[in-house]
């Protein structure tokens, strides 16, 4: 049993639509900012999130499967 609940497909698609809209709208401003990598890294984390489990934890769990 897991302590984390998966998001519905509707919620995932809404998050990803928001990421696309935010990325496209912020592009003209972010082209001239030095911290654009941090912003787009944040958008990538939002895009990858499919449950209330932290993204780093889900990635760490997937990485252990490569070794075993």
Predicted model as a PDB file, atoms N, CA, C, CB and O in Angstrom, pLDDT in the B-factor column:
MODEL        1                                                                  
ATOM      1  N   UNK A   1       0.845  -1.183   0.000  1.00 48.00           N  
ATOM      2  CA  UNK A   1       0.000   0.000   0.000  1.00 48.00           C  
ATOM      3  C   UNK A   1       0.885   1.238   0.000  1.00 48.00           C  
ATOM      4  CB  UNK A   1      -0.958   0.003   1.220  1.00 48.00           C  
ATOM      5  O   UNK A   1       1.905   1.283   0.687  1.00 48.00           O  
ATOM      6  N   UNK A   2       0.500   2.208  -0.749  1.00 64.00           N  
ATOM      7  CA  UNK A   2       1.307   3.426  -0.860  1.00 64.00           C  
ATOM      8  C   UNK A   2       0.636   4.590  -0.138  1.00 64.00           C  
ATOM      9  CB  UNK A   2       1.540   3.785  -2.336  1.00 64.00           C  
ATOM     10  O   UNK A   2      -0.589   4.666  -0.050  1.00 64.00           O  
ATOM     11  N   UNK A   3       1.447   5.470   0.363  1.00 77.00           N  
ATOM     12  CA  UNK A   3       0.935   6.667   1.026  1.00 77.00           C  
ATOM     13  C   UNK A   3       0.614   7.776   0.028  1.00 77.00           C  
ATOM     14  CB  UNK A   3       1.941   7.169   2.049  1.00 77.00           C  
ATOM     15  O   UNK A   3       0.046   8.803   0.399  1.00 77.00           O  
ATOM     16  N   UNK A   4       0.972   7.573  -1.217  1.00 85.00           N  
ATOM     17  CA  UNK A   4       0.810   8.601  -2.234  1.00 85.00           C  
ATOM     18  C   UNK A   4      -0.327   8.238  -3.175  1.00 85.00           C  
ATOM     19  CB  UNK A   4       2.112   8.798  -3.018  1.00 85.00           C  
ATOM     20  O   UNK A   4      -0.474   7.080  -3.567  1.00 85.00           O  
ATOM     21  N   UNK A   5      -1.113   9.212  -3.528  1.00 87.00           N  
ATOM     22  CA  UNK A   5      -2.239   8.958  -4.424  1.00 87.00           C  
ATOM     23  C   UNK A   5      -1.929   9.495  -5.817  1.00 87.00           C  
ATOM     24  CB  UNK A   5      -3.532   9.598  -3.874  1.00 87.00           C  
ATOM     25  O   UNK A   5      -1.428  10.611  -5.957  1.00 87.00           O  
ATOM     26  N   UNK A   6      -2.224   8.710  -6.840  1.00 88.00           N  
ATOM     27  CA  UNK A   6      -1.999   9.195  -8.206  1.00 88.00           C  
ATOM     28  C   UNK A   6      -3.053  10.230  -8.591  1.00 88.00           C  
ATOM     29  CB  UNK A   6      -2.016   8.023  -9.208  1.00 88.00           C  
ATOM     30  O   UNK A   6      -4.198  10.164  -8.145  1.00 88.00           O  
ATOM     31  N   UNK A   7      -2.646  11.186  -9.427  1.00 90.00           N  
ATOM     32  CA  UNK A   7      -3.573  12.197  -9.925  1.00 90.00           C  
ATOM     33  C   UNK A   7      -4.424  11.611 -11.038  1.00 90.00           C  
ATOM     34  CB  UNK A   7      -2.813  13.444 -10.424  1.00 90.00           C  
ATOM     35  O   UNK A   7      -4.021  10.654 -11.700  1.00 90.00           O  
ATOM     36  N   UNK A   8      -5.584  12.178 -11.241  1.00 93.00           N  
ATOM     37  CA  UNK A   8      -6.439  11.761 -12.349  1.00 93.00           C  
ATOM     38  C   UNK A   8      -5.837  12.258 -13.664  1.00 93.00           C  
ATOM     39  CB  UNK A   8      -7.891  12.299 -12.167  1.00 93.00           C  
ATOM     40  O   UNK A   8      -5.026  13.184 -13.679  1.00 93.00           O  
ATOM     41  N   UNK A   9      -6.244  11.634 -14.752  1.00 93.00           N  
ATOM     42  CA  UNK A   9      -5.739  12.039 -16.069  1.00 93.00           C  
ATOM     43  C   UNK A   9      -6.127  13.478 -16.383  1.00 93.00           C  
ATOM     44  CB  UNK A   9      -6.272  11.102 -17.162  1.00 93.00           C  
ATOM     45  O   UNK A   9      -5.369  14.198 -17.032  1.00 93.00           O  
ATOM     46  N   UNK A  10      -7.298  13.897 -15.927  1.00 95.00           N  
ATOM     47  CA  UNK A  10      -7.737  15.278 -16.151  1.00 95.00           C  
ATOM     48  C   UNK A  10      -6.795  16.255 -15.468  1.00 95.00           C  
ATOM     49  CB  UNK A  10      -9.173  15.482 -15.638  1.00 95.00           C  
ATOM     50  O   UNK A  10      -6.427  17.280 -16.043  1.00 95.00           O  
ATOM     51  N   UNK A  11      -6.407  15.937 -14.243  1.00 93.00           N  
ATOM     52  CA  UNK A  11      -5.500  16.829 -13.504  1.00 93.00           C  
ATOM     53  C   UNK A  11      -4.124  16.872 -14.155  1.00 93.00           C  
ATOM     54  CB  UNK A  11      -5.371  16.375 -12.039  1.00 93.00           C  
ATOM     55  O   UNK A  11      -3.508  17.934 -14.238  1.00 93.00           O  
ATOM     56  N   UNK A  12      -3.640  15.725 -14.616  1.00 93.00           N  
ATOM     57  CA  UNK A  12      -2.329  15.683 -15.273  1.00 93.00           C  
ATOM     58  C   UNK A  12      -2.357  16.518 -16.552  1.00 93.00           C  
ATOM     59  CB  UNK A  12      -1.920  14.220 -15.592  1.00 93.00           C  
ATOM     60  O   UNK A  12      -1.444  17.303 -16.806  1.00 93.00           O  
ATOM     61  N   UNK A  13      -3.406  16.347 -17.353  1.00 95.00           N  
ATOM     62  CA  UNK A  13      -3.514  17.114 -18.602  1.00 95.00           C  
ATOM     63  C   UNK A  13      -3.666  18.605 -18.337  1.00 95.00           C  
ATOM     64  CB  UNK A  13      -4.696  16.617 -19.429  1.00 95.00           C  
ATOM     65  O   UNK A  13      -3.132  19.421 -19.088  1.00 95.00           O  
ATOM     66  N   UNK A  14      -4.386  18.973 -17.280  1.00 96.00           N  
ATOM     67  CA  UNK A  14      -4.517  20.392 -16.927  1.00 96.00           C  
ATOM     68  C   UNK A  14      -3.173  20.971 -16.508  1.00 96.00           C  
ATOM     69  CB  UNK A  14      -5.545  20.576 -15.799  1.00 96.00           C  
ATOM     70  O   UNK A  14      -2.835  22.092 -16.889  1.00 96.00           O  
ATOM     71  N   UNK A  15      -2.403  20.215 -15.726  1.00 94.00           N  
ATOM     72  CA  UNK A  15      -1.074  20.682 -15.318  1.00 94.00           C  
ATOM     73  C   UNK A  15      -0.170  20.878 -16.529  1.00 94.00           C  
ATOM     74  CB  UNK A  15      -0.431  19.688 -14.338  1.00 94.00           C  
ATOM     75  O   UNK A  15       0.552  21.870 -16.630  1.00 94.00           O  
ATOM     76  N   UNK A  16      -0.224  19.908 -17.451  1.00 95.00           N  
ATOM     77  CA  UNK A  16       0.651  19.991 -18.618  1.00 95.00           C  
ATOM     78  C   UNK A  16       0.230  21.104 -19.565  1.00 95.00           C  
ATOM     79  CB  UNK A  16       0.665  18.667 -19.357  1.00 95.00           C  
ATOM     80  O   UNK A  16       1.078  21.724 -20.205  1.00 95.00           O  
ATOM     81  N   UNK A  17      -1.064  21.363 -19.661  1.00 97.00           N  
ATOM     82  CA  UNK A  17      -1.537  22.497 -20.469  1.00 97.00           C  
ATOM     83  C   UNK A  17      -1.059  23.807 -19.849  1.00 97.00           C  
ATOM     84  CB  UNK A  17      -3.091  22.487 -20.586  1.00 97.00           C  
ATOM     85  O   UNK A  17      -0.659  24.727 -20.563  1.00 97.00           O  
ATOM     86  N   UNK A  18      -1.101  23.890 -18.525  1.00 96.00           N  
ATOM     87  CA  UNK A  18      -0.605  25.076 -17.839  1.00 96.00           C  
ATOM     88  C   UNK A  18       0.894  25.264 -18.091  1.00 96.00           C  
ATOM     89  CB  UNK A  18      -0.883  24.977 -16.332  1.00 96.00           C  
ATOM     90  O   UNK A  18       1.345  26.386 -18.321  1.00 96.00           O  
ATOM     91  N   UNK A  19       1.657  24.185 -18.051  1.00 96.00           N  
ATOM     92  CA  UNK A  19       3.105  24.274 -18.281  1.00 96.00           C  
ATOM     93  C   UNK A  19       3.395  24.780 -19.690  1.00 96.00           C  
ATOM     94  CB  UNK A  19       3.775  22.901 -18.063  1.00 96.00           C  
ATOM     95  O   UNK A  19       4.266  25.629 -19.879  1.00 96.00           O  
ATOM     96  N   UNK A  20       2.682  24.270 -20.662  1.00 96.00           N  
ATOM     97  CA  UNK A  20       2.895  24.715 -22.044  1.00 96.00           C  
ATOM     98  C   UNK A  20       2.556  26.196 -22.182  1.00 96.00           C  
ATOM     99  CB  UNK A  20       2.042  23.877 -23.026  1.00 96.00           C  
ATOM    100  O   UNK A  20       3.312  26.959 -22.784  1.00 96.00           O  
ATOM    101  N   UNK A  21       1.414  26.599 -21.621  1.00 97.00           N  
ATOM    102  CA  UNK A  21       1.003  28.005 -21.709  1.00 97.00           C  
ATOM    103  C   UNK A  21       1.999  28.917 -20.992  1.00 97.00           C  
ATOM    104  CB  UNK A  21      -0.404  28.191 -21.113  1.00 97.00           C  
ATOM    105  O   UNK A  21       2.375  29.964 -21.519  1.00 97.00           O  
ATOM    106  N   UNK A  22       2.423  28.523 -19.795  1.00 95.00           N  
ATOM    107  CA  UNK A  22       3.375  29.349 -19.035  1.00 95.00           C  
ATOM    108  C   UNK A  22       4.715  29.426 -19.752  1.00 95.00           C  
ATOM    109  CB  UNK A  22       3.572  28.784 -17.613  1.00 95.00           C  
ATOM    110  O   UNK A  22       5.331  30.491 -19.799  1.00 95.00           O  
ATOM    111  N   UNK A  23       5.170  28.315 -20.309  1.00 95.00           N  
ATOM    112  CA  UNK A  23       6.447  28.306 -21.017  1.00 95.00           C  
ATOM    113  C   UNK A  23       6.433  29.185 -22.253  1.00 95.00           C  
ATOM    114  CB  UNK A  23       6.812  26.901 -21.405  1.00 95.00           C  
ATOM    115  O   UNK A  23       7.384  29.925 -22.508  1.00 95.00           O  
ATOM    116  N   UNK A  24       5.363  29.106 -23.014  1.00 96.00           N  
ATOM    117  CA  UNK A  24       5.261  29.915 -24.242  1.00 96.00           C  
ATOM    118  C   UNK A  24       5.098  31.392 -23.907  1.00 96.00           C  
ATOM    119  CB  UNK A  24       4.076  29.439 -25.110  1.00 96.00           C  
ATOM    120  O   UNK A  24       5.727  32.244 -24.535  1.00 96.00           O  
ATOM    121  N   UNK A  25       4.256  31.703 -22.921  1.00 96.00           N  
ATOM    122  CA  UNK A  25       4.051  33.103 -22.549  1.00 96.00           C  
ATOM    123  C   UNK A  25       5.298  33.732 -21.914  1.00 96.00           C  
ATOM    124  CB  UNK A  25       2.878  33.213 -21.590  1.00 96.00           C  
ATOM    125  O   UNK A  25       5.542  34.927 -22.080  1.00 96.00           O  
ATOM    126  N   UNK A  26       6.075  32.939 -21.195  1.00 95.00           N  
ATOM    127  CA  UNK A  26       7.258  33.470 -20.525  1.00 95.00           C  
ATOM    128  C   UNK A  26       8.486  33.505 -21.429  1.00 95.00           C  
ATOM    129  CB  UNK A  26       7.559  32.650 -19.299  1.00 95.00           C  
ATOM    130  O   UNK A  26       9.484  34.139 -21.085  1.00 95.00           O  
ATOM    131  N   UNK A  27       8.430  32.841 -22.565  1.00 94.00           N  
ATOM    132  CA  UNK A  27       9.601  32.754 -23.442  1.00 94.00           C  
ATOM    133  C   UNK A  27      10.193  34.114 -23.820  1.00 94.00           C  
ATOM    134  CB  UNK A  27       9.233  32.014 -24.693  1.00 94.00           C  
ATOM    135  O   UNK A  27      11.410  34.269 -23.712  1.00 94.00           O  
ATOM    136  N   UNK A  28       9.416  35.104 -24.256  1.00 94.00           N  
ATOM    137  CA  UNK A  28      10.035  36.387 -24.616  1.00 94.00           C  
ATOM    138  C   UNK A  28      10.753  37.063 -23.448  1.00 94.00           C  
ATOM    139  CB  UNK A  28       8.983  37.323 -25.159  1.00 94.00           C  
ATOM    140  O   UNK A  28      11.778  37.716 -23.640  1.00 94.00           O  
ATOM    141  N   UNK A  29      10.223  36.906 -22.265  1.00 93.00           N  
ATOM    142  CA  UNK A  29      10.860  37.510 -21.086  1.00 93.00           C  
ATOM    143  C   UNK A  29      12.071  36.698 -20.658  1.00 93.00           C  
ATOM    144  CB  UNK A  29       9.858  37.619 -19.921  1.00 93.00           C  
ATOM    145  O   UNK A  29      13.111  37.261 -20.315  1.00 93.00           O  
ATOM    146  N   UNK A  30      11.940  35.381 -20.677  1.00 92.00           N  
ATOM    147  CA  UNK A  30      13.008  34.516 -20.182  1.00 92.00           C  
ATOM    148  C   UNK A  30      14.225  34.475 -21.100  1.00 92.00           C  
ATOM    149  CB  UNK A  30      12.481  33.124 -19.992  1.00 92.00           C  
ATOM    150  O   UNK A  30      15.305  34.072 -20.668  1.00 92.00           O  
ATOM    151  N   UNK A  31      14.071  34.883 -22.350  1.00 92.00           N  
ATOM    152  CA  UNK A  31      15.230  34.902 -23.247  1.00 92.00           C  
ATOM    153  C   UNK A  31      16.316  35.839 -22.741  1.00 92.00           C  
ATOM    154  CB  UNK A  31      14.806  35.316 -24.652  1.00 92.00           C  
ATOM    155  O   UNK A  31      17.496  35.632 -23.025  1.00 92.00           O  
ATOM    156  N   UNK A  32      15.928  36.872 -21.992  1.00 93.00           N  
ATOM    157  CA  UNK A  32      16.881  37.886 -21.551  1.00 93.00           C  
ATOM    158  C   UNK A  32      17.222  37.775 -20.068  1.00 93.00           C  
ATOM    159  CB  UNK A  32      16.332  39.257 -21.841  1.00 93.00           C  
ATOM    160  O   UNK A  32      17.931  38.633 -19.541  1.00 93.00           O  
ATOM    161  N   UNK A  33      16.746  36.765 -19.398  1.00 92.00           N  
ATOM    162  CA  UNK A  33      17.014  36.602 -17.963  1.00 92.00           C  
ATOM    163  C   UNK A  33      18.092  35.563 -17.751  1.00 92.00           C  
ATOM    164  CB  UNK A  33      15.736  36.204 -17.203  1.00 92.00           C  
ATOM    165  O   UNK A  33      18.196  34.592 -18.500  1.00 92.00           O  
ATOM    166  N   UNK A  34      18.889  35.778 -16.726  1.00 92.00           N  
ATOM    167  CA  UNK A  34      19.971  34.844 -16.426  1.00 92.00           C  
ATOM    168  C   UNK A  34      19.471  33.603 -15.688  1.00 92.00           C  
ATOM    169  CB  UNK A  34      21.040  35.537 -15.600  1.00 92.00           C  
ATOM    170  O   UNK A  34      20.130  32.564 -15.724  1.00 92.00           O  
ATOM    171  N   UNK A  35      18.317  33.691 -15.020  1.00 91.00           N  
ATOM    172  CA  UNK A  35      17.817  32.563 -14.232  1.00 91.00           C  
ATOM    173  C   UNK A  35      16.757  31.746 -14.981  1.00 91.00           C  
ATOM    174  CB  UNK A  35      17.239  33.068 -12.921  1.00 91.00           C  
ATOM    175  O   UNK A  35      15.909  31.116 -14.349  1.00 91.00           O  
ATOM    176  N   UNK A  36      16.795  31.749 -16.308  1.00 91.00           N  
ATOM    177  CA  UNK A  36      15.773  31.042 -17.074  1.00 91.00           C  
ATOM    178  C   UNK A  36      15.875  29.530 -16.891  1.00 91.00           C  
ATOM    179  CB  UNK A  36      15.888  31.392 -18.551  1.00 91.00           C  
ATOM    180  O   UNK A  36      14.861  28.838 -16.987  1.00 91.00           O  
ATOM    181  N   UNK A  37      17.052  29.008 -16.632  1.00 92.00           N  
ATOM    182  CA  UNK A  37      17.193  27.561 -16.434  1.00 92.00           C  
ATOM    183  C   UNK A  37      16.431  27.118 -15.190  1.00 92.00           C  
ATOM    184  CB  UNK A  37      18.682  27.170 -16.315  1.00 92.00           C  
ATOM    185  O   UNK A  37      15.819  26.050 -15.187  1.00 92.00           O  
ATOM    186  N   UNK A  38      16.461  27.914 -14.152  1.00 94.00           N  
ATOM    187  CA  UNK A  38      15.735  27.571 -12.928  1.00 94.00           C  
ATOM    188  C   UNK A  38      14.226  27.573 -13.188  1.00 94.00           C  
ATOM    189  CB  UNK A  38      16.089  28.561 -11.790  1.00 94.00           C  
ATOM    190  O   UNK A  38      13.513  26.699 -12.696  1.00 94.00           O  
ATOM    191  N   UNK A  39      13.743  28.541 -13.951  1.00 93.00           N  
ATOM    192  CA  UNK A  39      12.321  28.622 -14.260  1.00 93.00           C  
ATOM    193  C   UNK A  39      11.865  27.423 -15.080  1.00 93.00           C  
ATOM    194  CB  UNK A  39      12.015  29.914 -15.008  1.00 93.00           C  
ATOM    195  O   UNK A  39      10.846  26.806 -14.772  1.00 93.00           O  
ATOM    196  N   UNK A  40      12.618  27.097 -16.122  1.00 93.00           N  
ATOM    197  CA  UNK A  40      12.226  25.972 -16.956  1.00 93.00           C  
ATOM    198  C   UNK A  40      12.440  24.638 -16.252  1.00 93.00           C  
ATOM    199  CB  UNK A  40      12.997  25.998 -18.255  1.00 93.00           C  
ATOM    200  O   UNK A  40      11.760  23.664 -16.576  1.00 93.00           O  
ATOM    201  N   UNK A  41      13.358  24.568 -15.307  1.00 93.00           N  
ATOM    202  CA  UNK A  41      13.503  23.377 -14.479  1.00 93.00           C  
ATOM    203  C   UNK A  41      12.269  23.190 -13.601  1.00 93.00           C  
ATOM    204  CB  UNK A  41      14.772  23.470 -13.612  1.00 93.00           C  
ATOM    205  O   UNK A  41      11.798  22.069 -13.411  1.00 93.00           O  
ATOM    206  N   UNK A  42      11.754  24.286 -13.071  1.00 92.00           N  
ATOM    207  CA  UNK A  42      10.520  24.223 -12.287  1.00 92.00           C  
ATOM    208  C   UNK A  42       9.354  23.736 -13.155  1.00 92.00           C  
ATOM    209  CB  UNK A  42      10.196  25.607 -11.678  1.00 92.00           C  
ATOM    210  O   UNK A  42       8.563  22.897 -12.725  1.00 92.00           O  
ATOM    211  N   UNK A  43       9.255  24.267 -14.375  1.00 94.00           N  
ATOM    212  CA  UNK A  43       8.191  23.826 -15.277  1.00 94.00           C  
ATOM    213  C   UNK A  43       8.324  22.337 -15.604  1.00 94.00           C  
ATOM    214  CB  UNK A  43       8.213  24.653 -16.570  1.00 94.00           C  
ATOM    215  O   UNK A  43       7.320  21.639 -15.747  1.00 94.00           O  
ATOM    216  N   UNK A  44       9.551  21.859 -15.720  1.00 92.00           N  
ATOM    217  CA  UNK A  44       9.761  20.434 -15.991  1.00 92.00           C  
ATOM    218  C   UNK A  44       9.280  19.585 -14.814  1.00 92.00           C  
ATOM    219  CB  UNK A  44      11.252  20.151 -16.277  1.00 92.00           C  
ATOM    220  O   UNK A  44       8.682  18.529 -15.022  1.00 92.00           O  
ATOM    221  N   UNK A  45       9.531  20.030 -13.592  1.00 90.00           N  
ATOM    222  CA  UNK A  45       9.041  19.295 -12.414  1.00 90.00           C  
ATOM    223  C   UNK A  45       7.527  19.253 -12.382  1.00 90.00           C  
ATOM    224  CB  UNK A  45       9.566  19.931 -11.127  1.00 90.00           C  
ATOM    225  O   UNK A  45       6.941  18.222 -12.052  1.00 90.00           O  
ATOM    226  N   UNK A  46       6.879  20.376 -12.725  1.00 91.00           N  
ATOM    227  CA  UNK A  46       5.417  20.417 -12.763  1.00 91.00           C  
ATOM    228  C   UNK A  46       4.903  19.471 -13.842  1.00 91.00           C  
ATOM    229  CB  UNK A  46       4.912  21.861 -13.020  1.00 91.00           C  
ATOM    230  O   UNK A  46       3.907  18.776 -13.635  1.00 91.00           O  
ATOM    231  N   UNK A  47       5.574  19.439 -14.991  1.00 91.00           N  
ATOM    232  CA  UNK A  47       5.171  18.574 -16.092  1.00 91.00           C  
ATOM    233  C   UNK A  47       5.260  17.097 -15.685  1.00 91.00           C  
ATOM    234  CB  UNK A  47       6.049  18.844 -17.330  1.00 91.00           C  
ATOM    235  O   UNK A  47       4.368  16.318 -16.022  1.00 91.00           O  
ATOM    236  N   UNK A  48       6.301  16.705 -14.979  1.00 88.00           N  
ATOM    237  CA  UNK A  48       6.539  15.308 -14.648  1.00 88.00           C  
ATOM    238  C   UNK A  48       5.684  14.787 -13.498  1.00 88.00           C  
ATOM    239  CB  UNK A  48       7.973  15.121 -14.313  1.00 88.00           C  
ATOM    240  O   UNK A  48       5.566  13.574 -13.327  1.00 88.00           O  
ATOM    241  N   UNK A  49       5.096  15.660 -12.722  1.00 88.00           N  
ATOM    242  CA  UNK A  49       4.378  15.242 -11.519  1.00 88.00           C  
ATOM    243  C   UNK A  49       3.056  14.570 -11.884  1.00 88.00           C  
ATOM    244  CB  UNK A  49       4.125  16.448 -10.597  1.00 88.00           C  
ATOM    245  O   UNK A  49       2.193  15.181 -12.514  1.00 88.00           O  
ATOM    246  N   UNK A  50       2.906  13.312 -11.483  1.00 86.00           N  
ATOM    247  CA  UNK A  50       1.692  12.552 -11.769  1.00 86.00           C  
ATOM    248  C   UNK A  50       1.014  12.038 -10.503  1.00 86.00           C  
ATOM    249  CB  UNK A  50       2.014  11.390 -12.680  1.00 86.00           C  
ATOM    250  O   UNK A  50      -0.009  11.358 -10.587  1.00 86.00           O  
ATOM    251  N   UNK A  51       1.566  12.351  -9.336  1.00 89.00           N  
ATOM    252  CA  UNK A  51       0.940  11.969  -8.070  1.00 89.00           C  
ATOM    253  C   UNK A  51       1.409  12.954  -7.012  1.00 89.00           C  
ATOM    254  CB  UNK A  51       1.294  10.486  -7.666  1.00 89.00           C  
ATOM    255  O   UNK A  51       2.175  13.873  -7.304  1.00 89.00           O  
ATOM    256  N   UNK A  52       0.945  12.759  -5.782  1.00 88.00           N  
ATOM    257  CA  UNK A  52       1.405  13.661  -4.729  1.00 88.00           C  
ATOM    258  C   UNK A  52       2.743  13.207  -4.139  1.00 88.00           C  
ATOM    259  CB  UNK A  52       0.353  13.756  -3.624  1.00 88.00           C  
ATOM    260  O   UNK A  52       3.199  13.737  -3.126  1.00 88.00           O  
ATOM    261  N   UNK A  53       3.362  12.223  -4.784  1.00 86.00           N  
ATOM    262  CA  UNK A  53       4.714  11.797  -4.411  1.00 86.00           C  
ATOM    263  C   UNK A  53       5.707  12.815  -4.970  1.00 86.00           C  
ATOM    264  CB  UNK A  53       5.027  10.347  -4.946  1.00 86.00           C  
ATOM    265  O   UNK A  53       5.532  13.272  -6.099  1.00 86.00           O  
ATOM    266  N   UNK A  54       6.743  13.184  -4.215  1.00 84.00           N  
ATOM    267  CA  UNK A  54       7.741  14.107  -4.766  1.00 84.00           C  
ATOM    268  C   UNK A  54       8.386  13.539  -6.028  1.00 84.00           C  
ATOM    269  CB  UNK A  54       8.819  14.411  -3.720  1.00 84.00           C  
ATOM    270  O   UNK A  54       8.630  12.337  -6.122  1.00 84.00           O  
ATOM    271  N   UNK A  55       8.657  14.409  -6.990  1.00 82.00           N  
ATOM    272  CA  UNK A  55       9.222  13.973  -8.265  1.00 82.00           C  
ATOM    273  C   UNK A  55      10.568  13.291  -8.052  1.00 82.00           C  
ATOM    274  CB  UNK A  55       9.376  15.164  -9.221  1.00 82.00           C  
ATOM    275  O   UNK A  55      10.858  12.284  -8.699  1.00 82.00           O  
ATOM    276  N   UNK A  56      11.392  13.825  -7.158  1.00 82.00           N  
ATOM    277  CA  UNK A  56      12.720  13.238  -6.939  1.00 82.00           C  
ATOM    278  C   UNK A  56      12.599  11.813  -6.406  1.00 82.00           C  
ATOM    279  CB  UNK A  56      13.539  14.103  -5.959  1.00 82.00           C  
ATOM    280  O   UNK A  56      13.430  10.964  -6.729  1.00 82.00           O  
ATOM    281  N   UNK A  57      11.576  11.538  -5.593  1.00 84.00           N  
ATOM    282  CA  UNK A  57      11.404  10.203  -5.040  1.00 84.00           C  
ATOM    283  C   UNK A  57      10.968   9.214  -6.113  1.00 84.00           C  
ATOM    284  CB  UNK A  57      10.389  10.229  -3.906  1.00 84.00           C  
ATOM    285  O   UNK A  57      11.451   8.082  -6.148  1.00 84.00           O  
ATOM    286  N   UNK A  58      10.069   9.628  -6.974  1.00 79.00           N  
ATOM    287  CA  UNK A  58       9.638   8.724  -8.049  1.00 79.00           C  
ATOM    288  C   UNK A  58      10.788   8.446  -9.016  1.00 79.00           C  
ATOM    289  CB  UNK A  58       8.435   9.324  -8.812  1.00 79.00           C  
ATOM    290  O   UNK A  58      10.912   7.329  -9.519  1.00 79.00           O  
ATOM    291  N   UNK A  59      11.624   9.442  -9.281  1.00 79.00           N  
ATOM    292  CA  UNK A  59      12.785   9.229 -10.146  1.00 79.00           C  
ATOM    293  C   UNK A  59      13.803   8.319  -9.469  1.00 79.00           C  
ATOM    294  CB  UNK A  59      13.438  10.570 -10.513  1.00 79.00           C  
ATOM    295  O   UNK A  59      14.410   7.472 -10.126  1.00 79.00           O  
ATOM    296  N   UNK A  60      13.995   8.484  -8.161  1.00 82.00           N  
ATOM    297  CA  UNK A  60      14.938   7.636  -7.433  1.00 82.00           C  
ATOM    298  C   UNK A  60      14.467   6.183  -7.426  1.00 82.00           C  
ATOM    299  CB  UNK A  60      15.115   8.143  -5.993  1.00 82.00           C  
ATOM    300  O   UNK A  60      15.282   5.267  -7.538  1.00 82.00           O  
ATOM    301  N   UNK A  61      13.163   5.970  -7.295  1.00 80.00           N  
ATOM    302  CA  UNK A  61      12.639   4.609  -7.316  1.00 80.00           C  
ATOM    303  C   UNK A  61      12.797   3.969  -8.688  1.00 80.00           C  
ATOM    304  CB  UNK A  61      11.175   4.603  -6.908  1.00 80.00           C  
ATOM    305  O   UNK A  61      13.057   2.770  -8.784  1.00 80.00           O  
ATOM    306  N   UNK A  62      12.644   4.754  -9.749  1.00 77.00           N  
ATOM    307  CA  UNK A  62      12.824   4.213 -11.099  1.00 77.00           C  
ATOM    308  C   UNK A  62      14.293   3.907 -11.367  1.00 77.00           C  
ATOM    309  CB  UNK A  62      12.288   5.199 -12.151  1.00 77.00           C  
ATOM    310  O   UNK A  62      14.597   2.959 -12.092  1.00 77.00           O  
ATOM    311  N   UNK A  63      15.211   4.688 -10.798  1.00 75.00           N  
ATOM    312  CA  UNK A  63      16.633   4.480 -11.039  1.00 75.00           C  
ATOM    313  C   UNK A  63      17.117   3.199 -10.406  1.00 75.00           C  
ATOM    314  CB  UNK A  63      17.436   5.648 -10.515  1.00 75.00           C  
ATOM    315  O   UNK A  63      18.022   2.561 -10.944  1.00 75.00           O  
ATOM    316  N   UNK A  64      16.550   2.798  -9.285  1.00 64.00           N  
ATOM    317  CA  UNK A  64      17.005   1.554  -8.650  1.00 64.00           C  
ATOM    318  C   UNK A  64      16.638   0.335  -9.495  1.00 64.00           C  
ATOM    319  CB  UNK A  64      16.398   1.419  -7.244  1.00 64.00           C  
ATOM    320  O   UNK A  64      17.283  -0.706  -9.373  1.00 64.00           O  
ATOM    321  N   UNK A  65      15.620   0.440 -10.344  1.00 64.00           N  
ATOM    322  CA  UNK A  65      15.249  -0.676 -11.193  1.00 64.00           C  
ATOM    323  C   UNK A  65      16.315  -0.960 -12.250  1.00 64.00           C  
ATOM    324  CB  UNK A  65      13.915  -0.401 -11.859  1.00 64.00           C  
ATOM    325  O   UNK A  65      16.382  -2.069 -12.781  1.00 64.00           O  
ATOM    326  N   UNK A  66      17.135   0.020 -12.552  1.00 63.00           N  
ATOM    327  CA  UNK A  66      18.205  -0.189 -13.533  1.00 63.00           C  
ATOM    328  C   UNK A  66      19.274  -1.124 -12.999  1.00 63.00           C  
ATOM    329  CB  UNK A  66      18.834   1.141 -13.926  1.00 63.00           C  
ATOM    330  O   UNK A  66      19.947  -1.803 -13.775  1.00 63.00           O  
ATOM    331  N   UNK A  67      19.439  -1.168 -11.689  1.00 64.00           N  
ATOM    332  CA  UNK A  67      20.500  -1.961 -11.089  1.00 64.00           C  
ATOM    333  C   UNK A  67      20.053  -3.358 -10.679  1.00 64.00           C  
ATOM    334  CB  UNK A  67      21.047  -1.245  -9.899  1.00 64.00           C  
ATOM    335  O   UNK A  67      20.886  -4.246 -10.504  1.00 64.00           O  
ATOM    336  N   UNK A  68      18.757  -3.561 -10.524  1.00 60.00           N  
ATOM    337  CA  UNK A  68      18.267  -4.859 -10.033  1.00 60.00           C  
ATOM    338  C   UNK A  68      17.387  -5.531 -11.031  1.00 60.00           C  
ATOM    339  CB  UNK A  68      17.518  -4.697  -8.740  1.00 60.00           C  
ATOM    340  O   UNK A  68      16.892  -6.629 -10.778  1.00 60.00           O  
TER     341      UNK A  68                                                      
ENDMDL                                                                          
END                                                                             
